[in-house]
Amino acid sequence: MDFIEANGVGLRYDLAGDGAKTLVLVHEMGGSLDSWDEVLPTLSVGQRVLRYDTRGAGQSEKVRGVLSLDTMVDDLAALLDALGINGPVALAGCAVGAAIAIHFAARFPDRAAALIVTSPATGLVGERRAAGLQRADTVERDGMRAVVEASLAASYPPVLRGDEARYRAFRARWLGNDPGSFAAINRMIANAEMDGDFARLRCLTLVIAGTHDGLRPPEAVERIASAIPGARYRVIETGHFMAIQTPQAVADAFAAFLAEVRN
């Protein structure tokens, strides 16, 4: 692990593996680069893997005020520049991380070689948007514990809690989020309008849904896949935080797709 200032923000990052190609992993809202710990051994074979705590998350600099997807993408572009990673990279993101990866690939098509998105959180509409904004207000006022039960009931349901130690560790880490930053990221996604990004994607894309994802169920994820030119779509028996809940299935799916599209 290391730290760097890029685009005016302090970021924690990890660059592992070795090879000519690079895969960038962008974690979910409420997560950190540690969310990818158990997929890293598979994915770092024969390539470099860059993970980082996004602005406001993990041990990166926290956020106050309004945050935008453009800022998040500028952070990633500046991090790649600072690390001397100038060629096209593959990007994989979970939920909000997927939104960041999509927006990066839409804005910088020459820098995106391939794209993998799991449970993409690309905005909220209607009652879901109102509920998302209310949740942000609650977290900012009362802290993460005020929403943990309702949030994890949908994203980490009982059917996926067979490994109790894994779930308890995840829950404890999730509770450690900075409430102000979490609220800002929540509002960023609630207000996001990404339909225009989908049609602009030029790289090969894999979209993955989880059968037990109550936040972004397969039917919602499939609609996003259908809006991306040439995107592949698949469903895995997992939940919203699939790299944590079923890491080997996720690592295998990522590795198989990347091996195919890079050859």
Rosetta blueprint (number, residue, H / E / L):
1 M L
2 D E
3 F E
4 I E
5 E E
6 A E
7 N L
8 G L
9 V E
10 G E
11 L E
12 R E
13 Y E
14 D E
15 L E
16 A E
17 G E
18 D L
19 G L
20 A L
21 K L
22 T E
23 L E
24 V E
25 L E
26 V E
27 H L
28 E L
29 M L
30 G L
31 G L
32 S L
33 L H
34 D H
35 S H
36 W H
37 D L
38 E L
39 V L
40 L H
41 P H
42 T H
43 L H
44 S L
45 V L
46 G L
47 Q L
48 R E
49 V E
50 L E
51 R E
52 Y E
53 D L
54 T L
55 R L
56 G L
57 A L
58 G L
59 Q L
60 S L
61 E L
62 K L
63 V L
64 R L
65 G L
66 V L
67 L L
68 S L
69 L H
70 D H
71 T H
72 M H
73 V H
74 D H
75 D H
76 L H
77 A H
78 A H
79 L H
80 L H
81 D H
82 A H
83 L L
84 G L
85 I L
86 N L
87 G L
88 P L
89 V E
90 A E
91 L E
92 A E
93 G E
94 C E
95 A L
96 V H
97 G H
98 A H
99 A H
100 I H
101 A H
102 I H
103 H H
104 F H
105 A H
106 A H
107 R H
108 F L
109 P H
110 D H
111 R H
112 A E
113 A E
114 A E
115 L E
116 I E
117 V E
118 T E
119 S L
120 P L
121 A L
122 T L
123 G L
124 L L
125 V L
126 G H
127 E H
128 R H
129 R H
130 A H
131 A H
132 G H
133 L H
134 Q H
135 R H
136 A H
137 D H
138 T H
139 V H
140 E H
141 R H
142 D H
143 G L
144 M H
145 R H
146 A H
147 V L
148 V H
149 E H
150 A H
151 S H
152 L H
153 A H
154 A H
155 S H
156 Y L
157 P L
158 P H
159 V H
160 L H
161 R L
162 G L
163 D L
164 E H
165 A H
166 R H
167 Y H
168 R H
169 A H
170 F H
171 R H
172 A H
173 R H
174 W H
175 L H
176 G L
177 N L
178 D L
179 P H
180 G H
181 S H
182 F H
183 A H
184 A H
185 I H
186 N H
187 R H
188 M H
189 I H
190 A H
191 N L
192 A L
193 E L
194 M L
195 D H
196 G H
197 D H
198 F H
199 A H
200 R H
201 L L
202 R L
203 C L
204 L E
205 T E
206 L E
207 V E
208 I E
209 A E
210 G E
211 T L
212 H L
213 D L
214 G L
215 L L
216 R L
217 P L
218 P H
219 E H
220 A H
221 V H
222 E H
223 R H
224 I H
225 A H
226 S H
227 A H
228 I L
229 P L
230 G L
231 A L
232 R E
233 Y E
234 R E
235 V E
236 I E
237 E L
238 T L
239 G L
240 H L
241 F L
242 M H
243 A H
244 I H
245 Q H
246 T L
247 P H
248 Q H
249 A H
250 V H
251 A H
252 D H
253 A H
254 F H
255 A H
256 A H
257 F H
258 L H
259 A H
260 E H
261 V H
262 R L
263 N L
